[in-house]
């Protein structure tokens, strides 16, 4: 029975113009571009209920704040998971 020598895990990469890019980075850039396009395409006004007051805001502002809160929470959870 032969055993395979253990090699360190390397992230998946793709070579673009001579540079190695991680597939995770390419996916993140693609999702960020789609999010920015989606935010830019939605420019109407919406009414948001914040427990008591009703606030009328542009939809792109609401989407931008939602994206920013999601990114902050994602970074927080990723760092917390990495400490374990």
PyMOL Python script that loads the backbone (N, CA, C, O; Angstrom):
from pymol import cmd

cmd.read_pdbstr("""\
ATOM      1  N   UNK A   1       0.846  -1.167   0.000  1.00  0.00           N
ATOM      2  CA  UNK A   1       0.000   0.000   0.000  1.00  0.00           C
ATOM      3  C   UNK A   1       0.896   1.236   0.000  1.00  0.00           C
ATOM      4  O   UNK A   1       1.780   1.364   0.847  1.00  0.00           O
ATOM      5  N   UNK A   2       0.674   2.120  -0.923  1.00  0.00           N
ATOM      6  CA  UNK A   2       1.474   3.341  -0.986  1.00  0.00           C
ATOM      7  C   UNK A   2       0.671   4.490  -0.411  1.00  0.00           C
ATOM      8  O   UNK A   2      -0.544   4.582  -0.584  1.00  0.00           O
ATOM      9  N   UNK A   3       1.378   5.348   0.266  1.00  0.00           N
ATOM     10  CA  UNK A   3       0.722   6.527   0.820  1.00  0.00           C
ATOM     11  C   UNK A   3       1.224   7.746   0.090  1.00  0.00           C
ATOM     12  O   UNK A   3       2.388   7.830  -0.303  1.00  0.00           O
ATOM     13  N   UNK A   4       0.357   8.652  -0.076  1.00  0.00           N
ATOM     14  CA  UNK A   4       0.679   9.898  -0.757  1.00  0.00           C
ATOM     15  C   UNK A   4       1.328  10.844   0.241  1.00  0.00           C
ATOM     16  O   UNK A   4       0.821  11.032   1.347  1.00  0.00           O
ATOM     17  N   UNK A   5       2.439  11.433  -0.145  1.00  0.00           N
ATOM     18  CA  UNK A   5       3.095  12.406   0.735  1.00  0.00           C
ATOM     19  C   UNK A   5       2.183  13.612   0.891  1.00  0.00           C
ATOM     20  O   UNK A   5       1.632  14.121  -0.085  1.00  0.00           O
ATOM     21  N   UNK A   6       2.035  14.055   2.111  1.00  0.00           N
ATOM     22  CA  UNK A   6       1.142  15.191   2.328  1.00  0.00           C
ATOM     23  C   UNK A   6       1.831  16.478   1.878  1.00  0.00           C
ATOM     24  O   UNK A   6       2.965  16.772   2.256  1.00  0.00           O
ATOM     25  N   UNK A   7       1.119  17.212   1.078  1.00  0.00           N
ATOM     26  CA  UNK A   7       1.613  18.506   0.609  1.00  0.00           C
ATOM     27  C   UNK A   7       0.707  19.580   1.160  1.00  0.00           C
ATOM     28  O   UNK A   7      -0.483  19.337   1.364  1.00  0.00           O
ATOM     29  N   UNK A   8       1.235  20.755   1.404  1.00  0.00           N
ATOM     30  CA  UNK A   8       0.377  21.819   1.929  1.00  0.00           C
ATOM     31  C   UNK A   8      -0.701  22.196   0.918  1.00  0.00           C
ATOM     32  O   UNK A   8      -0.475  22.197  -0.292  1.00  0.00           O
ATOM     33  N   UNK A   9      -1.862  22.511   1.443  1.00  0.00           N
ATOM     34  CA  UNK A   9      -2.982  22.913   0.593  1.00  0.00           C
ATOM     35  C   UNK A   9      -2.704  24.288  -0.002  1.00  0.00           C
ATOM     36  O   UNK A   9      -2.353  25.228   0.711  1.00  0.00           O
ATOM     37  N   UNK A  10      -2.864  24.391  -1.307  1.00  0.00           N
ATOM     38  CA  UNK A  10      -2.702  25.682  -1.985  1.00  0.00           C
ATOM     39  C   UNK A  10      -4.044  26.077  -2.576  1.00  0.00           C
ATOM     40  O   UNK A  10      -4.749  25.238  -3.136  1.00  0.00           O
ATOM     41  N   UNK A  11      -4.404  27.359  -2.453  1.00  0.00           N
ATOM     42  CA  UNK A  11      -5.692  27.785  -3.016  1.00  0.00           C
ATOM     43  C   UNK A  11      -5.687  27.695  -4.537  1.00  0.00           C
ATOM     44  O   UNK A  11      -4.638  27.813  -5.172  1.00  0.00           O
ATOM     45  N   UNK A  12      -6.861  27.485  -5.113  1.00  0.00           N
ATOM     46  CA  UNK A  12      -6.999  27.413  -6.563  1.00  0.00           C
ATOM     47  C   UNK A  12      -6.675  28.769  -7.174  1.00  0.00           C
ATOM     48  O   UNK A  12      -7.143  29.804  -6.699  1.00  0.00           O
ATOM     49  N   UNK A  13      -5.871  28.751  -8.227  1.00  0.00           N
ATOM     50  CA  UNK A  13      -5.478  30.001  -8.879  1.00  0.00           C
ATOM     51  C   UNK A  13      -5.734  29.913 -10.374  1.00  0.00           C
ATOM     52  O   UNK A  13      -5.929  28.835 -10.936  1.00  0.00           O
ATOM     53  N   UNK A  14      -5.728  31.072 -10.990  1.00  0.00           N
ATOM     54  CA  UNK A  14      -5.875  31.205 -12.430  1.00  0.00           C
ATOM     55  C   UNK A  14      -4.872  32.254 -12.863  1.00  0.00           C
ATOM     56  O   UNK A  14      -4.776  33.308 -12.236  1.00  0.00           O
ATOM     57  N   UNK A  15      -4.117  31.987 -13.928  1.00  0.00           N
ATOM     58  CA  UNK A  15      -3.106  32.936 -14.393  1.00  0.00           C
ATOM     59  C   UNK A  15      -3.721  33.878 -15.421  1.00  0.00           C
ATOM     60  O   UNK A  15      -4.244  33.440 -16.445  1.00  0.00           O
ATOM     61  N   UNK A  16      -3.652  35.184 -15.133  1.00  0.00           N
ATOM     62  CA  UNK A  16      -4.169  36.213 -16.027  1.00  0.00           C
ATOM     63  C   UNK A  16      -3.048  37.217 -16.268  1.00  0.00           C
ATOM     64  O   UNK A  16      -2.570  37.860 -15.334  1.00  0.00           O
ATOM     65  N   UNK A  17      -2.637  37.347 -17.519  1.00  0.00           N
ATOM     66  CA  UNK A  17      -1.561  38.264 -17.904  1.00  0.00           C
ATOM     67  C   UNK A  17      -0.312  38.054 -17.058  1.00  0.00           C
ATOM     68  O   UNK A  17       0.322  39.016 -16.624  1.00  0.00           O
ATOM     69  N   UNK A  18       0.035  36.804 -16.830  1.00  0.00           N
ATOM     70  CA  UNK A  18       1.241  36.484 -16.105  1.00  0.00           C
ATOM     71  C   UNK A  18       1.144  36.560 -14.593  1.00  0.00           C
ATOM     72  O   UNK A  18       2.136  36.323 -13.904  1.00  0.00           O
ATOM     73  N   UNK A  19      -0.025  36.886 -14.062  1.00  0.00           N
ATOM     74  CA  UNK A  19      -0.194  36.972 -12.605  1.00  0.00           C
ATOM     75  C   UNK A  19      -1.136  35.871 -12.150  1.00  0.00           C
ATOM     76  O   UNK A  19      -2.147  35.599 -12.798  1.00  0.00           O
ATOM     77  N   UNK A  20      -0.804  35.245 -11.043  1.00  0.00           N
ATOM     78  CA  UNK A  20      -1.684  34.237 -10.463  1.00  0.00           C
ATOM     79  C   UNK A  20      -2.746  34.923  -9.616  1.00  0.00           C
ATOM     80  O   UNK A  20      -2.432  35.656  -8.678  1.00  0.00           O
ATOM     81  N   UNK A  21      -4.004  34.678  -9.958  1.00  0.00           N
ATOM     82  CA  UNK A  21      -5.119  35.227  -9.202  1.00  0.00           C
ATOM     83  C   UNK A  21      -5.894  34.078  -8.575  1.00  0.00           C
ATOM     84  O   UNK A  21      -6.159  33.067  -9.226  1.00  0.00           O
ATOM     85  N   UNK A  22      -6.256  34.240  -7.300  1.00  0.00           N
ATOM     86  CA  UNK A  22      -7.064  33.223  -6.638  1.00  0.00           C
ATOM     87  C   UNK A  22      -8.474  33.279  -7.187  1.00  0.00           C
ATOM     88  O   UNK A  22      -9.005  34.353  -7.467  1.00  0.00           O
ATOM     89  N   UNK A  23      -9.072  32.115  -7.336  1.00  0.00           N
ATOM     90  CA  UNK A  23     -10.442  32.056  -7.849  1.00  0.00           C
ATOM     91  C   UNK A  23     -11.400  32.774  -6.911  1.00  0.00           C
ATOM     92  O   UNK A  23     -12.392  33.347  -7.360  1.00  0.00           O
ATOM     93  N   UNK A  24     -11.115  32.751  -5.617  1.00  0.00           N
ATOM     94  CA  UNK A  24     -11.943  33.467  -4.646  1.00  0.00           C
ATOM     95  C   UNK A  24     -11.925  34.963  -4.944  1.00  0.00           C
ATOM     96  O   UNK A  24     -12.960  35.623  -4.855  1.00  0.00           O
ATOM     97  N   UNK A  25     -10.763  35.503  -5.295  1.00  0.00           N
ATOM     98  CA  UNK A  25     -10.636  36.932  -5.614  1.00  0.00           C
ATOM     99  C   UNK A  25     -11.425  37.283  -6.869  1.00  0.00           C
ATOM    100  O   UNK A  25     -12.095  38.315  -6.920  1.00  0.00           O
ATOM    101  N   UNK A  26     -11.343  36.425  -7.878  1.00  0.00           N
ATOM    102  CA  UNK A  26     -12.083  36.664  -9.119  1.00  0.00           C
ATOM    103  C   UNK A  26     -13.586  36.638  -8.845  1.00  0.00           C
ATOM    104  O   UNK A  26     -14.326  37.474  -9.363  1.00  0.00           O
ATOM    105  N   UNK A  27     -14.032  35.696  -8.043  1.00  0.00           N
ATOM    106  CA  UNK A  27     -15.448  35.621  -7.689  1.00  0.00           C
ATOM    107  C   UNK A  27     -15.900  36.840  -6.907  1.00  0.00           C
ATOM    108  O   UNK A  27     -16.987  37.367  -7.143  1.00  0.00           O
ATOM    109  N   UNK A  28     -15.058  37.294  -5.963  1.00  0.00           N
ATOM    110  CA  UNK A  28     -15.406  38.476  -5.177  1.00  0.00           C
ATOM    111  C   UNK A  28     -15.522  39.707  -6.073  1.00  0.00           C
ATOM    112  O   UNK A  28     -16.452  40.497  -5.913  1.00  0.00           O
ATOM    113  N   UNK A  29     -14.601  39.878  -7.006  1.00  0.00           N
ATOM    114  CA  UNK A  29     -14.650  41.027  -7.914  1.00  0.00           C
ATOM    115  C   UNK A  29     -15.900  40.955  -8.800  1.00  0.00           C
ATOM    116  O   UNK A  29     -16.543  41.975  -9.050  1.00  0.00           O
ATOM    117  N   UNK A  30     -16.240  39.763  -9.270  1.00  0.00           N
ATOM    118  CA  UNK A  30     -17.443  39.616 -10.101  1.00  0.00           C
ATOM    119  C   UNK A  30     -18.709  39.947  -9.302  1.00  0.00           C
ATOM    120  O   UNK A  30     -19.592  40.644  -9.801  1.00  0.00           O
ATOM    121  N   UNK A  31     -18.797  39.447  -8.065  1.00  0.00           N
ATOM    122  CA  UNK A  31     -19.963  39.756  -7.236  1.00  0.00           C
ATOM    123  C   UNK A  31     -20.033  41.236  -6.878  1.00  0.00           C
ATOM    124  O   UNK A  31     -21.120  41.813  -6.842  1.00  0.00           O
ATOM    125  N   UNK A  32     -18.891  41.852  -6.614  1.00  0.00           N
ATOM    126  CA  UNK A  32     -18.865  43.283  -6.308  1.00  0.00           C
ATOM    127  C   UNK A  32     -19.339  44.094  -7.522  1.00  0.00           C
ATOM    128  O   UNK A  32     -20.089  45.059  -7.370  1.00  0.00           O
ATOM    129  N   UNK A  33     -18.906  43.706  -8.711  1.00  0.00           N
ATOM    130  CA  UNK A  33     -19.335  44.404  -9.926  1.00  0.00           C
ATOM    131  C   UNK A  33     -20.840  44.266 -10.131  1.00  0.00           C
ATOM    132  O   UNK A  33     -21.508  45.234 -10.498  1.00  0.00           O
ATOM    133  N   UNK A  34     -21.380  43.065  -9.897  1.00  0.00           N
ATOM    134  CA  UNK A  34     -22.823  42.862 -10.018  1.00  0.00           C
ATOM    135  C   UNK A  34     -23.590  43.675  -8.976  1.00  0.00           C
ATOM    136  O   UNK A  34     -24.646  44.230  -9.279  1.00  0.00           O
ATOM    137  N   UNK A  35     -23.069  43.746  -7.759  1.00  0.00           N
ATOM    138  CA  UNK A  35     -23.737  44.524  -6.708  1.00  0.00           C
ATOM    139  C   UNK A  35     -23.745  46.008  -7.063  1.00  0.00           C
ATOM    140  O   UNK A  35     -24.764  46.680  -6.901  1.00  0.00           O
ATOM    141  N   UNK A  36     -22.625  46.515  -7.542  1.00  0.00           N
ATOM    142  CA  UNK A  36     -22.546  47.933  -7.930  1.00  0.00           C
ATOM    143  C   UNK A  36     -23.490  48.216  -9.092  1.00  0.00           C
ATOM    144  O   UNK A  36     -24.168  49.244  -9.101  1.00  0.00           O
ATOM    145  N   UNK A  37     -23.542  47.315 -10.072  1.00  0.00           N
ATOM    146  CA  UNK A  37     -24.447  47.500 -11.202  1.00  0.00           C
ATOM    147  C   UNK A  37     -25.900  47.498 -10.722  1.00  0.00           C
ATOM    148  O   UNK A  37     -26.697  48.328 -11.159  1.00  0.00           O
ATOM    149  N   UNK A  38     -26.246  46.567  -9.824  1.00  0.00           N
ATOM    150  CA  UNK A  38     -27.609  46.472  -9.315  1.00  0.00           C
ATOM    151  C   UNK A  38     -27.989  47.733  -8.546  1.00  0.00           C
ATOM    152  O   UNK A  38     -29.104  48.236  -8.686  1.00  0.00           O
ATOM    153  N   UNK A  39     -27.067  48.242  -7.736  1.00  0.00           N
ATOM    154  CA  UNK A  39     -27.333  49.468  -6.978  1.00  0.00           C
ATOM    155  C   UNK A  39     -27.520  50.651  -7.920  1.00  0.00           C
ATOM    156  O   UNK A  39     -28.425  51.464  -7.729  1.00  0.00           O
ATOM    157  N   UNK A  40     -26.664  50.748  -8.941  1.00  0.00           N
ATOM    158  CA  UNK A  40     -26.751  51.868  -9.884  1.00  0.00           C
ATOM    159  C   UNK A  40     -28.021  51.811 -10.726  1.00  0.00           C
ATOM    160  O   UNK A  40     -28.522  52.851 -11.156  1.00  0.00           O
ATOM    161  N   UNK A  41     -28.545  50.621 -10.967  1.00  0.00           N
ATOM    162  CA  UNK A  41     -29.737  50.470 -11.801  1.00  0.00           C
ATOM    163  C   UNK A  41     -31.024  50.801 -11.047  1.00  0.00           C
ATOM    164  O   UNK A  41     -32.058  51.036 -11.672  1.00  0.00           O
ATOM    165  N   UNK A  42     -30.976  50.823  -9.725  1.00  0.00           N
ATOM    166  CA  UNK A  42     -32.177  51.074  -8.912  1.00  0.00           C
ATOM    167  C   UNK A  42     -32.072  52.458  -8.278  1.00  0.00           C
ATOM    168  O   UNK A  42     -31.477  52.626  -7.214  1.00  0.00           O
ATOM    169  N   UNK A  43     -32.663  53.449  -8.957  1.00  0.00           N
ATOM    170  CA  UNK A  43     -32.506  54.833  -8.504  1.00  0.00           C
ATOM    171  C   UNK A  43     -33.797  55.447  -7.966  1.00  0.00           C
ATOM    172  O   UNK A  43     -33.803  56.614  -7.574  1.00  0.00           O
ATOM    173  N   UNK A  44     -34.865  54.699  -7.942  1.00  0.00           N
ATOM    174  CA  UNK A  44     -36.139  55.235  -7.459  1.00  0.00           C
ATOM    175  C   UNK A  44     -36.124  55.469  -5.957  1.00  0.00           C
ATOM    176  O   UNK A  44     -35.179  55.087  -5.268  1.00  0.00           O
ATOM    177  N   UNK A  45     -37.179  56.101  -5.459  1.00  0.00           N
ATOM    178  CA  UNK A  45     -37.311  56.349  -4.026  1.00  0.00           C
ATOM    179  C   UNK A  45     -38.200  55.286  -3.394  1.00  0.00           C
ATOM    180  O   UNK A  45     -39.148  54.799  -4.010  1.00  0.00           O
ATOM    181  N   UNK A  46     -37.875  54.937  -2.154  1.00  0.00           N
ATOM    182  CA  UNK A  46     -38.666  53.961  -1.400  1.00  0.00           C
ATOM    183  C   UNK A  46     -38.918  54.500  -0.004  1.00  0.00           C
ATOM    184  O   UNK A  46     -38.166  55.333   0.500  1.00  0.00           O
ATOM    185  N   UNK A  47     -39.989  54.013   0.617  1.00  0.00           N
ATOM    186  CA  UNK A  47     -40.287  54.369   1.996  1.00  0.00           C
ATOM    187  C   UNK A  47     -39.867  53.207   2.890  1.00  0.00           C
ATOM    188  O   UNK A  47     -40.302  52.072   2.699  1.00  0.00           O
ATOM    189  N   UNK A  48     -39.024  53.507   3.861  1.00  0.00           N
ATOM    190  CA  UNK A  48     -38.513  52.494   4.779  1.00  0.00           C
ATOM    191  C   UNK A  48     -39.088  52.790   6.157  1.00  0.00           C
ATOM    192  O   UNK A  48     -39.042  53.927   6.625  1.00  0.00           O
ATOM    193  N   UNK A  49     -39.628  51.764   6.800  1.00  0.00           N
ATOM    194  CA  UNK A  49     -40.156  51.924   8.154  1.00  0.00           C
ATOM    195  C   UNK A  49     -39.081  51.513   9.149  1.00  0.00           C
ATOM    196  O   UNK A  49     -38.643  50.363   9.166  1.00  0.00           O
ATOM    197  N   UNK A  50     -38.666  52.458   9.970  1.00  0.00           N
ATOM    198  CA  UNK A  50     -37.672  52.205  11.008  1.00  0.00           C
ATOM    199  C   UNK A  50     -38.394  52.207  12.345  1.00  0.00           C
ATOM    200  O   UNK A  50     -38.490  53.247  12.997  1.00  0.00           O
ATOM    201  N   UNK A  51     -38.895  51.071  12.753  1.00  0.00           N
ATOM    202  CA  UNK A  51     -39.697  50.873  13.963  1.00  0.00           C
ATOM    203  C   UNK A  51     -40.808  51.913  14.113  1.00  0.00           C
ATOM    204  O   UNK A  51     -41.984  51.550  14.076  1.00  0.00           O
ATOM    205  N   UNK A  52     -40.478  53.177  14.277  1.00  0.00           N
ATOM    206  CA  UNK A  52     -41.517  54.191  14.453  1.00  0.00           C
ATOM    207  C   UNK A  52     -41.610  55.109  13.229  1.00  0.00           C
ATOM    208  O   UNK A  52     -42.684  55.199  12.635  1.00  0.00           O
ATOM    209  N   UNK A  53     -40.527  55.796  12.826  1.00  0.00           N
ATOM    210  CA  UNK A  53     -40.679  56.746  11.720  1.00  0.00           C
ATOM    211  C   UNK A  53     -40.660  56.057  10.354  1.00  0.00           C
ATOM    212  O   UNK A  53     -40.036  55.011  10.177  1.00  0.00           O
ATOM    213  N   UNK A  54     -41.351  56.663   9.404  1.00  0.00           N
ATOM    214  CA  UNK A  54     -41.273  56.258   7.995  1.00  0.00           C
ATOM    215  C   UNK A  54     -40.348  57.242   7.297  1.00  0.00           C
ATOM    216  O   UNK A  54     -40.553  58.453   7.368  1.00  0.00           O
ATOM    217  N   UNK A  55     -39.322  56.717   6.618  1.00  0.00           N
ATOM    218  CA  UNK A  55     -38.325  57.560   5.969  1.00  0.00           C
ATOM    219  C   UNK A  55     -38.344  57.258   4.479  1.00  0.00           C
ATOM    220  O   UNK A  55     -38.325  56.095   4.077  1.00  0.00           O
ATOM    221  N   UNK A  56     -38.382  58.303   3.660  1.00  0.00           N
ATOM    222  CA  UNK A  56     -38.304  58.130   2.212  1.00  0.00           C
ATOM    223  C   UNK A  56     -36.868  58.408   1.770  1.00  0.00           C
ATOM    224  O   UNK A  56     -36.330  59.493   1.993  1.00  0.00           O
ATOM    225  N   UNK A  57     -36.269  57.410   1.144  1.00  0.00           N
ATOM    226  CA  UNK A  57     -34.867  57.483   0.723  1.00  0.00           C
ATOM    227  C   UNK A  57     -34.743  56.955  -0.697  1.00  0.00           C
ATOM    228  O   UNK A  57     -35.610  56.215  -1.163  1.00  0.00           O
ATOM    229  N   UNK A  58     -33.663  57.334  -1.392  1.00  0.00           N
ATOM    230  CA  UNK A  58     -33.404  56.703  -2.689  1.00  0.00           C
ATOM    231  C   UNK A  58     -33.028  55.229  -2.472  1.00  0.00           C
ATOM    232  O   UNK A  58     -32.318  54.890  -1.525  1.00  0.00           O
ATOM    233  N   UNK A  59     -33.509  54.377  -3.353  1.00  0.00           N
ATOM    234  CA  UNK A  59     -33.257  52.944  -3.212  1.00  0.00           C
ATOM    235  C   UNK A  59     -31.773  52.623  -3.260  1.00  0.00           C
ATOM    236  O   UNK A  59     -31.325  51.706  -2.572  1.00  0.00           O
ATOM    237  N   UNK A  60     -30.988  53.363  -4.064  1.00  0.00           N
ATOM    238  CA  UNK A  60     -29.559  53.075  -4.142  1.00  0.00           C
ATOM    239  C   UNK A  60     -28.896  53.310  -2.782  1.00  0.00           C
ATOM    240  O   UNK A  60     -27.936  52.618  -2.443  1.00  0.00           O
ATOM    241  N   UNK A  61     -29.386  54.262  -2.007  1.00  0.00           N
ATOM    242  CA  UNK A  61     -28.826  54.515  -0.680  1.00  0.00           C
ATOM    243  C   UNK A  61     -29.119  53.374   0.278  1.00  0.00           C
ATOM    244  O   UNK A  61     -28.255  52.953   1.047  1.00  0.00           O
ATOM    245  N   UNK A  62     -30.358  52.876   0.221  1.00  0.00           N
ATOM    246  CA  UNK A  62     -30.741  51.752   1.080  1.00  0.00           C
ATOM    247  C   UNK A  62     -29.920  50.513   0.715  1.00  0.00           C
ATOM    248  O   UNK A  62     -29.443  49.804   1.601  1.00  0.00           O
ATOM    249  N   UNK A  63     -29.754  50.251  -0.575  1.00  0.00           N
ATOM    250  CA  UNK A  63     -28.971  49.094  -1.012  1.00  0.00           C
ATOM    251  C   UNK A  63     -27.499  49.232  -0.624  1.00  0.00           C
ATOM    252  O   UNK A  63     -26.869  48.250  -0.232  1.00  0.00           O
ATOM    253  N   UNK A  64     -26.950  50.439  -0.729  1.00  0.00           N
ATOM    254  CA  UNK A  64     -25.556  50.660  -0.365  1.00  0.00           C
ATOM    255  C   UNK A  64     -25.332  50.428   1.127  1.00  0.00           C
ATOM    256  O   UNK A  64     -24.352  49.795   1.519  1.00  0.00           O
ATOM    257  N   UNK A  65     -26.233  50.935   1.952  1.00  0.00           N
ATOM    258  CA  UNK A  65     -26.108  50.722   3.403  1.00  0.00           C
ATOM    259  C   UNK A  65     -26.245  49.243   3.726  1.00  0.00           C
ATOM    260  O   UNK A  65     -25.503  48.725   4.560  1.00  0.00           O
ATOM    261  N   UNK A  66     -27.179  48.557   3.083  1.00  0.00           N
ATOM    262  CA  UNK A  66     -27.357  47.124   3.312  1.00  0.00           C
ATOM    263  C   UNK A  66     -26.105  46.351   2.916  1.00  0.00           C
ATOM    264  O   UNK A  66     -25.681  45.449   3.639  1.00  0.00           O
ATOM    265  N   UNK A  67     -25.511  46.695   1.775  1.00  0.00           N
ATOM    266  CA  UNK A  67     -24.278  46.047   1.329  1.00  0.00           C
ATOM    267  C   UNK A  67     -23.141  46.299   2.312  1.00  0.00           C
ATOM    268  O   UNK A  67     -22.395  45.380   2.648  1.00  0.00           O
ATOM    269  N   UNK A  68     -23.006  47.534   2.771  1.00  0.00           N
ATOM    270  CA  UNK A  68     -21.925  47.869   3.710  1.00  0.00           C
ATOM    271  C   UNK A  68     -22.087  47.120   5.030  1.00  0.00           C
ATOM    272  O   UNK A  68     -21.109  46.604   5.571  1.00  0.00           O
ATOM    273  N   UNK A  69     -23.308  47.055   5.552  1.00  0.00           N
ATOM    274  CA  UNK A  69     -23.546  46.318   6.806  1.00  0.00           C
ATOM    275  C   UNK A  69     -23.241  44.831   6.604  1.00  0.00           C
ATOM    276  O   UNK A  69     -22.645  44.197   7.474  1.00  0.00           O
ATOM    277  N   UNK A  70     -23.643  44.283   5.476  1.00  0.00           N
ATOM    278  CA  UNK A  70     -23.349  42.876   5.180  1.00  0.00           C
ATOM    279  C   UNK A  70     -21.859  42.603   5.093  1.00  0.00           C
ATOM    280  O   UNK A  70     -21.385  41.581   5.591  1.00  0.00           O
ATOM    281  N   UNK A  71     -21.113  43.508   4.463  1.00  0.00           N
ATOM    282  CA  UNK A  71     -19.658  43.336   4.374  1.00  0.00           C
ATOM    283  C   UNK A  71     -18.997  43.410   5.739  1.00  0.00           C
ATOM    284  O   UNK A  71     -18.114  42.609   6.047  1.00  0.00           O
ATOM    285  N   UNK A  72     -19.417  44.369   6.561  1.00  0.00           N
ATOM    286  CA  UNK A  72     -18.842  44.499   7.902  1.00  0.00           C
ATOM    287  C   UNK A  72     -19.129  43.247   8.731  1.00  0.00           C
ATOM    288  O   UNK A  72     -18.234  42.730   9.401  1.00  0.00           O
ATOM    289  N   UNK A  73     -20.357  42.760   8.691  1.00  0.00           N
ATOM    290  CA  UNK A  73     -20.695  41.542   9.434  1.00  0.00           C
ATOM    291  C   UNK A  73     -19.930  40.334   8.906  1.00  0.00           C
ATOM    292  O   UNK A  73     -19.497  39.488   9.688  1.00  0.00           O
ATOM    293  N   UNK A  74     -19.760  40.243   7.596  1.00  0.00           N
ATOM    294  CA  UNK A  74     -19.004  39.141   7.005  1.00  0.00           C
ATOM    295  C   UNK A  74     -17.548  39.151   7.431  1.00  0.00           C
ATOM    296  O   UNK A  74     -16.992  38.101   7.755  1.00  0.00           O
ATOM    297  N   UNK A  75     -16.922  40.321   7.436  1.00  0.00           N
ATOM    298  CA  UNK A  75     -15.532  40.425   7.884  1.00  0.00           C
ATOM    299  C   UNK A  75     -15.422  40.079   9.361  1.00  0.00           C
ATOM    300  O   UNK A  75     -14.505  39.365   9.767  1.00  0.00           O
ATOM    301  N   UNK A  76     -16.344  40.577  10.159  1.00  0.00           N
ATOM    302  CA  UNK A  76     -16.344  40.278  11.597  1.00  0.00           C
ATOM    303  C   UNK A  76     -16.451  38.779  11.853  1.00  0.00           C
ATOM    304  O   UNK A  76     -15.691  38.228  12.649  1.00  0.00           O
ATOM    305  N   UNK A  77     -17.393  38.119  11.180  1.00  0.00           N
ATOM    306  CA  UNK A  77     -17.574  36.684  11.379  1.00  0.00           C
ATOM    307  C   UNK A  77     -16.392  35.877  10.845  1.00  0.00           C
ATOM    308  O   UNK A  77     -16.016  34.870  11.445  1.00  0.00           O
ATOM    309  N   UNK A  78     -15.802  36.302   9.731  1.00  0.00           N
ATOM    310  CA  UNK A  78     -14.656  35.599   9.181  1.00  0.00           C
ATOM    311  C   UNK A  78     -13.450  35.684  10.128  1.00  0.00           C
ATOM    312  O   UNK A  78     -12.737  34.699  10.319  1.00  0.00           O
ATOM    313  N   UNK A  79     -13.229  36.846  10.708  1.00  0.00           N
ATOM    314  CA  UNK A  79     -12.114  36.987  11.652  1.00  0.00           C
ATOM    315  C   UNK A  79     -12.370  36.185  12.915  1.00  0.00           C
ATOM    316  O   UNK A  79     -11.453  35.589  13.481  1.00  0.00           O
ATOM    317  N   UNK A  80     -13.620  36.174  13.354  1.00  0.00           N
ATOM    318  CA  UNK A  80     -13.953  35.409  14.557  1.00  0.00           C
ATOM    319  C   UNK A  80     -13.751  33.916  14.313  1.00  0.00           C
ATOM    320  O   UNK A  80     -13.251  33.199  15.179  1.00  0.00           O
ATOM    321  N   UNK A  81     -14.141  33.459  13.136  1.00  0.00           N
ATOM    322  CA  UNK A  81     -13.967  32.035  12.797  1.00  0.00           C
ATOM    323  C   UNK A  81     -12.488  31.685  12.656  1.00  0.00           C
ATOM    324  O   UNK A  81     -12.075  30.584  13.022  1.00  0.00           O
ATOM    325  N   UNK A  82     -11.689  32.611  12.130  1.00  0.00           N
ATOM    326  CA  UNK A  82     -10.263  32.346  11.940  1.00  0.00           C
ATOM    327  C   UNK A  82      -9.524  32.222  13.277  1.00  0.00           C
ATOM    328  O   UNK A  82      -8.505  31.536  13.354  1.00  0.00           O
ATOM    329  N   UNK A  83     -10.018  32.864  14.310  1.00  0.00           N
ATOM    330  CA  UNK A  83      -9.373  32.783  15.633  1.00  0.00           C
ATOM    331  C   UNK A  83      -9.544  31.426  16.286  1.00  0.00           C
ATOM    332  O   UNK A  83      -8.728  31.039  17.122  1.00  0.00           O
ATOM    333  N   UNK A  84     -10.580  30.703  15.927  1.00  0.00           N
ATOM    334  CA  UNK A  84     -10.859  29.403  16.554  1.00  0.00           C
ATOM    335  C   UNK A  84      -9.847  28.382  16.199  1.00  0.00           C
ATOM    336  O   UNK A  84      -9.940  27.238  16.645  1.00  0.00           O
TER     337      UNK A  84
END
""", "prot")
cmd.dss("prot")
cmd.show_as("cartoon", "prot")
cmd.util.cbc("prot")
cmd.orient("prot")
